[in-house]
């Protein structure tokens, strides 16, 4: 009889449907078992996070970031123009040497790019195997120096603890 009669219902479910928070203020509830809550509390008690909520927000952001990064396809890098693919026959040991050169010297470049650069630069005359051996030696030397520095730091701390040397 009345088309626009006021609706005076106070049905709780009706009011929750009509009142919606803005999307940036939405809340979600998580149901966790006792073991999961205890694990959350260990993170919170370590001081890394202020509350369970902060921990869960950080975990959710990390999860979403990881998922979106894995879902986003990186566009293929366009091949340089003016280049012609040339099949090359190499022995297995040569291929491994050039691959290792690509990793150690040329910042993880693929084999085809490494070979192209070496041919263009004339680096084949420099004996690539010698360059790889030199790069290996440099990497080993850096590792040894890091180990020596760590040993010196430990020795220094021991001397400080014994009172021989002070800061």
N, C-alpha and C positions, 0 to 999 in steps of 0.2 A: 504494500500500500504506500509506504514512504520510500522513495528511491534513495534518499541520502540521509537516512536516519543515523544519528550518532551511535557508535558502537561503544557501549559502556562495559564491555567484558574486561575482566581483570585476570584473564587466563595467563598464568606465568609463562607458559610455553609461547604464547602469542607475543608477549612483550620481549622475550629474548630473540625472537625472530625479527622483530621490527627494529630493535636497537642493535646496531652493529658498530663495533669500534672501527676506526679508520685502519686500513691494511697495515700501516707502519706500527700500530699499537696492538696488533693481534697477539694473543697469548696461546701457548699450547701447553698441554699437561703430559708429562711422561710418567709411565708406570714402570717402576724398577723394583726388582726383588731385593731382598736384604743384602745379598752379596754384592750386587751392583752398587747399592747405596754405600756400602762399606768401602768399596773401591773409590767411589767418588769422594768420600770423606777423607781418604788418605791423600788425595791430590790437594784437597782444600786445606788439610792440616799441615801439609808441607809448606804452605805459604805461597805456592805458585798461583793459586786462584783465591779470590776473596770469598766466594760462595759457590755452592753447587750450580746455581743459575749461571754464574759467569763461566764456570767450567763447561757447562753444556752449550752455552752460546759459542764459546771458542771452538768446541768440538764440532758443532754444527757448521760453523763457518769453514773450518778446515776440511770437513767432509764435502761441503758444497764446492769449495775451491778445487779440490782434487777431482771431483766428478766433472766439473765444467772444463777443467784443463784437459782431462782425458777425452771429453766429448767434442771439444773444439778441434777441428782438423786444421793443421797448419798448412797453409797453401804451399804447394811445391815451388821451390825456387826455380825460376825460369832458366833454362839452359842458355848459356851465353851464345849470342848469335855469331854466325860466321865460322863455327867449329864443325869439323867433320869427324864422325866416329871412325876410328881406325882399329880394326882387330889386331891384337898383338899376341904373339906366342912367347910365353915365358915359362921357365922351369918353376916348379913348386917352390924351391928355396928362394928364387928371385921374387916371386909374388909375395912370399912372407916378408922378405926384406923390405920391399916397397910398401907393403901394408904397415909394417912397423915404423918405417920412415914417416908415413902419413900420420900415425898416432903420435910418435915422439917429437917429430920436427915440424910437421905441417898442421898441427892442431886438429887432429881427427878427420882429415879430409879423406874422401873415398879414393880408392885405388886409381880410378880413371883420371881424377883431377890431379893426383900426385904425379902420375906418369906424364900427363900433359905439361905440367909445370916443369918437370925435370927435363923433358925434351926441349921445351922452349928456352929454358935458361942454360941449357948445356951442362946441367949439373951431373950428367952421366960421366963426364970426364973427371969429376971430383970423387969418383968411387963412392957410390951411395952406401955401400956396406961400411966404409970407413966413417961416413957421417952417422950411420945408425950406431956403430960402436962408440963413437964420440958422445952421442946423445945418451946412450946407456950409461956410459962412464959418468957423465954429468949427473944423471939421476941418482946413481949409486952414491956418488960423492956427497950430494946434498942430503941423502938419507943418513949417511955416516956422520955428517956434520950436525944434523939435528939430534942424533943419538948422543954425540959428545956434549952438545949444549945442555941436553937434559941431564946428563951425568954431572956436569959442572953445577947446574942449578941444585941438584940433590946434594952434592958435596957442600955447596955454600949453605944450604939450609941446615945440614948437619953441623957445620962449624958454628953457625949462629946459635943453634940449640945448645951446643957445648959451651958457649960463651967465649970461644976463641976470637970470633969476629963479630962485631956489632954493626948495626946500620946507623 
